[in-house]
Amino acid sequence: MNSKFTVANFKESKKTGRKISMLTAYDYPTAKILDEAGVDSILVGDSLGMVVLGYEDTTRVTMDDMVHHVKAVSRGAKRALVISDMPFLSYHTGKHDSVRNAGRLVLEGGCKAVKLEGGEEIVEDVKAIISAGIPVIGHLGYTPQSINVFGGHKAQGKDLETARKIYRDALLLQKAGVFAIVLECVPYKVAEFISKRLDIPTIGIGSGPDCDGQVLVIQDLTGMFRDFTPKHVKKYLDMGSAIEGAVKSYIDEVQKGVFPTEKNSFIVDEAVVKELEKTNFDI
Ligand code: KIV
């Protein structure tokens, strides 16, 4: 597909059974590579906090951080649908703030949709943002902004009560008008059950093969982030080791005088050099 991937294509994919591919990106060159490779959607996730900014979790990421990175990604993505996470506390202080913050991500950042974590408790914010003309994608299961409530990175929906809550929240979000829902670290049988009962697509991360699409953090997929590797990740590349190897070679060549050579520099007329040698500034 060469034309832009839109919110309508999410809905259409659900109908046709075509799986949706989504990856995160936080900068222009990465967004450009993902876009040219043909990914359907690019999420500027607040995982930015860990994999780019070096925080322990996502709760330190600000609206300004998000706007800054969404701008860069939007410039790199020509075809993929760019979605921005709304960061911690940017949609918890009233509908007015929620709409204003979502608006900043679209107006200043250039994204086409926003993602919010949570279910019943954020339904009114979701409705207000959609009413303002901004498409919303939900996020249920393990929701990283609530890490301090969960007490760590833990799969959700493993018992009947929490599985039912995720299902109910998914139905409420669908009714509120979201165009898709990310299901993070939900047991695959529960994710399959929910996916089969929704009219909108589910995008899984650690939630098995029966979701309608998949998302991964690009730094995990490429092996760029080496602090820890979550269970759900498949590493397609070991870019961290490749970069480390290249940097070691560079250091070695600089120390031995192998790099740079004249070929990595520029030519000047001999006459200029001769005159330069005669120059003597009295400074
Ligand atoms: O912030 C993020 O990268 C996300 C994905 C893991 C879904 O929310």
Residues whose N, C-alpha, C, O or C-beta is under 5 A from the ligand:
A	BS01	KIV	T24 G45 D46 S47 V182 I205 V215
